[in-house]
Amino acid sequence: MARTLTPSAENRLLAWLLPLLLPIVLLALWLPLPALDAELRVNPPHFWLVGAAGLLALAIGMLMSEAARTRKDARVFLISLSFLCNAGFILLHALATPNVMVQSRNVGFIIAAPVGMVLGSLFALLSTLELDAPRAAGVMQRSVLLRSALLGFLVIFSILALLQQPPFTFIPDPEQIDTPPLFCLVGQTPLPAFQIPATLALVIAAGLYGLTARRYVQLYRREPSLVLLGLIAAFAILALTTLNLGLGRTWRLTWWQWHVLVLMAFGLMAYSVYLQYRKEGSRKLLFDSVYLEETIRKIRLEYTGALDTLVAALQRRAEQSDAEVETGATVGQQIAEQFNLSDGQVRVLEQAAEALAHERDQIRRLGALVAVGQETSVILDEQTLLQRTLDLTAEAFRRDRLRIGTVQNGVVVFPDGLEASPAALKAYRRVLETGKPRGSDTHLLLPLLVKGHVAGLLEASRLRGGFAERDRYLLMSLASQLSTALENARLYHQIDALFRQYMPASVATRLLADPSQAQLGGAVHEISVMFGDLRGFTSLSERLSPPELVALLNRYYGAAASAVLAEGGTIDKFMGDAMMALFNAPSRQPDHALRACRAALAMQAAVAPIAAEAGDLPRFGIGVNTGEALVGNIGSETIRNFTAIGDTVNLASRLQTRAGQGQVLISATTYAQLRQLAVVEPLGQLQVKGKAELVEAYLLRDLKEG
């Protein structure tokens, strides 16, 4: 996609094309005023002038041919064929100069240059095509054949033309030769029949050169370069040169002009190549802006690979001893040979590789810091958190030896258990006392602060070399992240433990994960509700002191809570000597009725030894009911409770009041969900408080294995 040229690039392009104005002006004067088109017959200067142009074209063509072979680029190869074609036939024109190397006028002198120009225009236009990989590869596979065919044609043409062999035995009349073909075509003088095909060919060739120059202007807009500038100027001048071939009269000023133009075309191209070489310092980089997109992509991959190799060598050199690793300089020399780079370019490349190596190290370390930061949201104990941190930072900080210790009883303890030297212990104590980092060029001690107090220590030792300023800041950032992670871990576990003491564990977990679930309100779900009450506890409380009563109650509830939690139940609340538990809330449990009944029987079994310690200690009377209830947060904006509300809950409570010591009463809806497993005794229709209708109930004695 073309882009707008910068002012400097556009001015440079105009400056290189400006020389075309003079020959155009001269032709505009000479053609309508033939008297000004004076004759100038000087044979040796013609030989040297044309020979110089041909040699320049030959040198450029050979240079581009070698570049095309090295890079396997079809575009540069086709351009080289255009230049070589022009070079061969221009040199033939020079060799055929009368009375210099040959003693007579010959056909080679007359038609060599036009033939070379026409053939060269075809290769020039073909070079502008953006060939895909298969077609470009096909051209390069036939490169030797194409060069050989061009050379063979040139040799045969030269021999036949110089020796006046058929079909070059006819030499046109001098008067016809001196008549400008294009001028005759548009004027009154009839055009000789033998010149009609040549004239048309020259007109077409001029158009092809002009189209080629235009297309390379588009490429120049995308990637301005001196070589592209030279190509544009050369092909634009060749377009004018080809027209001048048809307009000029032999040995006249119009004829001499095209010789000057062709020397200018290849001279500008040679000059642009020279400037590009001075800029790049290497022949291999001359035509990078001309290559096909596929070739450029391959070159970039090569450069990337070379740079990566150099970066890897520099990183290895930084991490290991000189005897263990190939130095970056050695790799740089190999890259210099591979890409034909100068010493200055290699130094620049090494500096770039070193900067890239540092940048990649920084990216890895920053990534490790991000990963450590993410650990602050993970529920881990301190030791696991610190070990995870070391694992995450091991690769990013592989040049360093990192250790993380925690403060226990005023002493820094490291998990590896390595004994510290007296000097190290003194440094540790100093950091604990001041809360500030300490260290040298190769050793750092960074405190981990929790609420302003030193809770741990990050120790970093550089195995090779010293810490750069950026390394110190990164390690300080790591210590800051660790401090945050450690503080969050401790805070989370404190909150988690506190929550679990005042609400069901499942509710606490959900609230910590998603605090929005603490909003007032709820949803209707089918649940199983279990109520348990200690029978005779009121009379027992009259005989025991409050501390003794609380201690006994805690023993009962400890056994009961374990039985409920073992079945995945949620303990809703303790109410004096009674407790309420929910199943299928908040976590979904398809077999919630079975779980509730198993928990009820397990409660009775768990408190039996406690009650057996004295003959008259109470036991639980338990009621279980299954049905729909509103489950959610009930209360006010200042205080709330996770619970269940509805007739299902009320009926479970009423069944509990009808249960005797050690009994478990279940409703018909609960029994319906475990009919095949429950061993029950039907109690018939019971009248319970708050219910106008009788309620069917069952005494649960046991559960079969399901």
N, C-alpha and C positions, 0 to 999 in steps of 0.2 A: 504494500500500500504506500503510495507516494506521500511525501510530507513536504511542507513548505521549507525551502532552503533558508538557512540563516543568512543574514546580509553578507557576512564575510565569504561564505561558500558561493553565494550567487555572484558576488563581485569577482571572485576568482574565476568562475566559469565564464563570465562575460569577457574578462581580460584575456583568457586563453583563446576565445573565439574571435576576438577583435581583429587579429591579423587577416581574417578572411575578407574584410572590407576592402583592403587595398587591391587585391587581384580582381575583385568584382568591379571596382571602379575602373581599373585599367582596361578590362575586357569591354566595359560599356563605352570606353573611348575608342579603342582600337577597331572594334568591329564596324561601327558606322563611318569611321574615318580611316580607311585602309592605308592612306598615305603615312599615317603615324606608325603603322605596323612595319617598322624598318627591318631590313634583312641583317642578320648577324651570323655569319658562317665561320665559326671557330671550333674546329673539331676536337683538339686535345682538351680544352676546358670542358667541353660537353662530356667527354669520356670521364673526366675526374668528378664532375658534378653529379652525373647520374650514377657513377660507380660508388660515390660516397653515400648517396641515398639508398642504393641497393644493399650496401654493407651494413648500414644502420638497420634497415628492415630485417636483414638476415640475422644480425646479432639479437635483436629483440625477439624475432621468431624462435630462435634456438633457445633463448632464455625462457620463454613462455612454454615451449615444448617440453623442456626439462621440468619446469614447475608442474605442468599438466601430468607428466609421467609420475612424478613424485606423489602428487596428491590425487592422481586418477580423476582429474576434473575434465569433463567434456567441453565446458565452455572455454576455458583457457586453451585447450587443445585446438578447438576450431578457430580461435583468434590467431593462434600461432600458425595455422595453415594459411589463413588470410595473409599474414605478414610474410611467410615464407614464399607463398605464391607470388606476391608482389615483388619480393626481393629477387627471386629467380629470374623473372621476366624483365625486370628493370636492369639487372646485371647483364642479361642477354642483350638488351637494347644498348647498354654501354659498350659491350664487347663488339657489337656490330657497327659501331661508329665508323663511318668511311674514313679511310686513310690514317687510321690509328693502329688497329690490330688486323683489320681486313682492308684490302685495297680498293674495294668497289662497293657501290650501293647495292643493298640486298634487302630481301623481304623481311628478315629478322629485325633490321633496324626500323622498318615501317610499322610492323604489327605486333612486335613483342610486348611493348608496354600496354597497348589496348587489351591484348589477350590476358595479360597478368591482372590488369585492373578488373576486368569482367569476372574472371574466375575468383579473384580475391573478394569481390563484393558478395558472391554467393556464400562463401565460408563466413564472412563477417555477419551477414544476416542470420545464418544458422546459429551463430554463437549467442544471439540474443534470446533464443528460446529457453524457457525454464524447463529443462528436461527432467523427468522423474528418474528415480534411481535405476530402474531396468533399462530405459533408453540411454541414459548416460553411461551405464556400464557397457551397453552394446557398442556405443561409439568408441569407448576406450579399448574394448576388446579388438576393434578393427583399426586401431590407431596406427600400428605398424604398416598394415596394408594400405591405408590412406596416404601415409607419408611416402611409402614406396611408389604408389601409383602416381602421386604428384611429381616425385623426382623423376620417375621413368618418362612421364609425359614431357617434362621440361627438357630432359636430355635428348629425347627423340626429336622434339620440336626444334631444339637448338641445332642439332646436326643437320636436319633437313633444310632449315632456314639459312644457315650460314653457308652450306654447300650448294644451295640453289637446287635441291632435289625436289621432285614432285611431292606434294602439290604446290611447292613454293618456287616454281620455275618462272612464273609470270611476275614481271616487275612493272608496276603501273607507270604511265607516262608522268614525267615530272610535273607537268602543268596540272594534271589531275591531282597529284599528291599535294601540290601547293594550294589547292582550293579547299577552304575550310568546309567540311561536310555539312555541319549543322547550318552554317551560313547559306550554303547552296540550297539546303532543304527548305528554308523559309524565304529565300530570295529568288532572283530571276534566273540565276545560273543553274542549269540542270545538274542534278546529282548523278554522278557516274553509278552505273548499276552495281559495280563491285563494292561500292562503299555503303550501299543501303543497309545490308545486315549489320555491318560494323557500327554504323551510326546508331541504329536502333539499340544494339547491344550496349553501346556506351551510354545512351540515355537511360536505359533500364538500370545499368550498373550504378550510375550517379544517384538514381532514386533509391537503390538498395543501400548505398553508403549513407545517404541522408537519413533513411529510416533506421539504420543501425545506430547512427549517432543519436537520434531522438530517443531510442529505447535505452541507450546507456545513460542519457540524461535522467530518465526515470530511475534507473538504478543508482545514479549519483545522488538523487534526492533522498533515497533511502539510506545510503551509506557513503557520504562524501569521502573521497580519497584522491591523492595526487595521481595515482595510476589511472583511475576512472576518468579524471580530468584529461589526462593525456590521450586516452582512448577516444573520448568524445571529440577532442580537437583533431586527432589524426583522421578519424573517419569523416568528420565534417570537411576537412581539407581534401581528403581523397574524393569526396563527392564533387567538390569544385574542380579538382584535378581531372577527373574523368570527363566532365563537361568541357574543360579546357582542351582536352585531347581532341575533341570533335570540332572545336572552334578555331584552334590555332593552325597556322600555316607553317610548313616545315622551314626551319632556320630563321623564322621571323620572331619578333618579340613575343607575339601571342604563343608561339610554340615554346620559346624559352621559359615562359611563365609557368607552364605546367611542370617543367623540370625543377624550378625553384619551389613550387608548391609541394611536390612529392618529397623533396629534401626537407622542407619545413614540417610536413606531416610526421615523418619518421624521426626528425630531429626533436620535435616537441615530445613525442612519445618516449624517446630515449632520455630526454631531460627529466620527464616526470618519473621514469623508473629510477633514475639517479637520485632525484630528491627523495623518493620513497625509501630508497636504500639507506640514504643518510639518516632518515627519520627512524627507520626500523632497526638498522644495523645488521640485517640478515637477509639473504636472498630468499629464504623460505617464507618470509612474511610479506614479500613484495605484492602478491596478487590476492591477498586474503579478501579484499573488498570485491573482487571480480568473480570469485568462485560461485558455483551453483549453491543453492540453499542446502542441498544434501551434503555437499563437500564441507560447507561451513559448519553444519551440524556435527559432522565427524571430527572436524578440527577442534571444535569446542569440547567434544568428548575427550579428545586426546589431551588438550590443555588441562581439562578438569582432572583427568586421570593423573597427569604428570604433577599437577599441583597437589592432589591428594597424596600421591606418593611422597612428595617432598614434605608435606605436612606431617604424614605418619612418621617419616624419618626424624624430623625435628622433635616430635613428641616422644619417640623412643629414646632419642639422645638425651632429652630432658629427664627421663625417668630412670635410665640405666647408666652404667659406667661406659666410658669410651671404648673399652675393650670388648664390650658385649654387643655393640650396635654399630651399624654403618652410619657414618656421619651425614648430616644434611648436605655438607659441601660435596661429598662424593656423589650423592644423588643429584645434586645440582649440576655437577659436571656431566653426568649421564644425560640429563635433560638438555643441557647445552648442546651435546653432540646429536641428540635425537632431533632437536628443532633448529640446529645451527644458530644458536644464540651467542651473542657477544658476552664478554665477562661482565660488562655493565648491566646487561639485561638479566644475566644470571643472578647478580647481586640484588637487583630489583625484585626478581622472582622469589629469591630466598627471603627477602624482607616481607613480601606479600604473604608467602607461605607461613612465616613466623607469626605475622599478624592474624592470619586465618586460623592458625593452630591455637593462638590465645583466645580468639573469638569462639572457636568451637569448645574450648575448655570452659569458657565463661557460660556458654549456652548450656552445656551439660550441668554445670554447677547451679545455674539458675533453675534448670529443670528439677534438680535434686531439692532445691529450696522449696519449689512449688509442691513437690511430692511430700516433703516433710510437713509443709503447711496443711496439706490435705489430711495428714494423720491426726490433726487436732480435732477432727470431727468423728474419729473412729473410737469406739469404746475399747480401750486397751488398758491393761495394767502398766505400771511405770516401766518395769523391766522389759516387757514385750515392746512397749513403745520405743524405748531407747535402742533396743536391738534392731527393730524395724528401721529406725533412723540410720543406724550404722550401715545396714544393708542397702538402703536407698542411696546413701552418699558414697559408698565404697568405690563405685565406678567413676563418679564425677570428680571425686577428690583422690584419685588413685595415686597421685604423686605424694600424698600426705598420709601419715599414720594418725588416725583419729581414735580417741577413746572418750567415752562418756561415763562419768561417775556421778553418784548421788550422795548427798550428805546424810549420814546416819550417825546419830549421837555425836555430832560435831566433827565428824571425820569423813573425808571423801573416800568412798568405797567404789572400786571399779569392778565390773563383772569378770574381767579376765583374771583377777586375783594376783596380778604381778606385784611384787613388792617394790615400793618406791624408795629411791635413795634419800638420805637425810636432806640433801639440797632440794629435792623435789617435794618432800613433805613440808619443808619450810616454805616453799613457794605456794603450795596448796593452802597452808594456814594463812598466808598473807592475803590470798585472794578471798578466802572465807571471811577474813576480818574486814577487808576494805570493800569487797564487792566490786572491784575494778579489775580489768584485764591486766595480765602481766605476760612478759615474754621477751624473746630476742628475735633475731632475723630468721632463725630456724625452728623456734619453739614458741608456742602460744598457749596461754591458759585463759580461758574465757568463762566467766561465771554464768550459771543459769539461774535467773532470778524468778522467784515466785512471791508475789505480793511484797516486793522490795527486799526479800531475804534470799541469800544464796541457798539454793536447793540442790545444786549440782554443778558439775564442772565439765567443760569441753576442752580436751587437751589435743592440740594439733602439732605434729612434728613434721617438718619438711625433710624428706629423705635425701634430697639432692638440691643444692642451691638454697636460696633464701626466699622468704615470702615477699612478693611484690605488694605494692599498696592495694591493688585491686583484690589480691588474694586475702589480705587482712580484712577488707570490708566484707567480702563474701563470707568469710568464716564468722565474722561478727554477726552478719545477717543470719547465718545458720544457728548461732547460739541464741539469737533473739527468737527465731522460730521454735527452737527446742524449749526455750523458757515458756513460750506461749502454749506449746503442746503439753508440757509437763504441768503447767498450771491448770489447763483445761481438763487434763486427765484426772488430776486430784479433785478439782471442783466437781467434775461429773460424778466421780465415785462417791463423793460426799453427798451430793444431791440424790443420787440413785439410792444410796443406802438409807438416807433420810426418808425419801418418798416411800420406799418399800416397807418402812416401819409404820407408816400411817395410811397406806392404801394398798390394794392388791398389786402384786408384782407386775401382772400383765397390764394393769392400768398405768402404773408408774412408767413402764417401758414405752407405752404408746404416747404418754404425755411428753416424755423426754424427746422422743423422735418427732412428735408433731404437737406442739403446745396448743395449736388451734382447736384440738379435740377437747380442751377444757372449757369450751364455750357452753353456756347453758342450753339445755334442750336434749333431745334424744330421738330414738326411732323405735318402732315396735318390732320385736323379734320374739320367736318362740324360745323359751328358756326353761331350765329346770331350777327350781328354788328349793333350798334346804334350810330349815330352821332347826336349831338345837337349843335346848334349855336344860339346865341342871335341876333335876327334881330334888326338893328338900333343901335347896341351898339357903333359903331365907332363914330357916330354923338353925342351920349350921352357922350362919353368920352371927347368931346371938351368942354362940359358945366360943368363937374365936376372936382374937384381937384383929384389928384392921391389917397389920403387917402379915399376920399368919394367914388371914383370909386372902389377901392379894397374892401371897406366895403360892397358896393352893390353887387359886384360880388361874394363875399363870401356868402351873403344871398341866391343868386340864386343857387350857387353850393351846398350849404348846403341842400336846398330843393331837388335839382336834385339828389344829391348823395344818400340821404335817400330813394328816390323812386327806384333807381337802386339797392341798397343793399337789399332793402326789397324783391326784386324778385330774389336774389341770383346772381346778375350780378357782373362783375368785371370791375371796373373803370380803364380803361387802362391809360388815361392821361387827363389833362386839358391843353388846348391850347388857351391861351388868353381868348376869350369869347366863346370858343367851348370846347366840351368834347367828349370823345369816350368811349364806354362801350362794353364789350364782354359778351356773354352768351354761356354756354357749354364749357367754358375755364376759368381756368384750370379744374374746377370740371365738371363732366359729368352731363348734364341736358337734358333728352329726349324731354322735352317740351320747349326747349330754344327759339323757335320762338314766342310762346305764352308769355313767360316771358318777352322777349324784347318788345313786343307790349304793354303789361300791364305796364311795366316800363315807356315807352314813354308817354302813356296817363296819368299816375300818375305824371310824371314830369310836364306836361302842367297844370294839376290841382293844383300842389303844388306851381308853380310860379305865378299862376293867382292872388292870393291875393297881392303878392309883386308888380306885375305890376299894380294892381288896385289902389295902394296908390297914384299914379300920372298918369294922363291920357296917357302920352306918353312914359312910361317905356317899354323896349323891352320884347319880349317873344321868346321862343325857336322855331326854325324851326328844325324838327327832320326827319332823314331818317333811315330806317331799311332795312337790306338786310340779306338773309340767303344763305349760300353756303360754299364751302370748302376754307380753308385758312391755311397757315403755321403759327402755334402757337408755340411760344417759346421765348427764350432770344436772343435779337438782340442787337448788339453793338460791343464793343471792349473788350480787356482783362482788361482794367482799368475801364470802365463804360459800363453798359448795361441796357436794358429795356425789361420787359416782354410785348409782344405785339402780334398782328396778322398782317400778310402781305399777300396780294393777291388781285385779281380782286374783290373778294367779299367785301373786305374792301373799295376799291376805289369806287365801285358802291354805297355803303351805304353813303359815303361822298358826291357823286354827287347828290343823291336823297335829301340829306339834303339841298344842295344849291338851289334846286327847290321848297323846302317847304316854305310856307309863315309863318308869325307869328302865333304861336299857332297850326300849322298843323303838322301832322305825315304822311309821305309818306312811303309806304312799297313796296317792289318789288314783282314780280309775284311768285318767289320762296318762299318768306315769306308767301304770301297770300295762296299759295297752302297747307301749313302745318296747317292753321287754317281757312280754307274756311267756315266750318260750324259755326264758332264762331265770325268771324270778320264782322262788319258792315262797308262796304267800299263804296267809290264812285270811279268808274273806271275813270282814267285819260287818258286812251288810250296810244298810243305810244309817248314817250317823247324823245327829243334829249338832251343828257347830254354831258357835256364836257369830252373829252377823249374817247368817245365811237363812233365808226363809224356807228354802227347799232342803231336803235331806241330801247328804253327800255320801257317795259310795266310797268306801275306804278298804285298805288291805294292810295286814300286818306282815311286813317283810321279814322273813326268817333267814333266807340265804339266797345266793345267786349261783347258778350253774356255770360251768365253764362254757364259754361261747365259742 
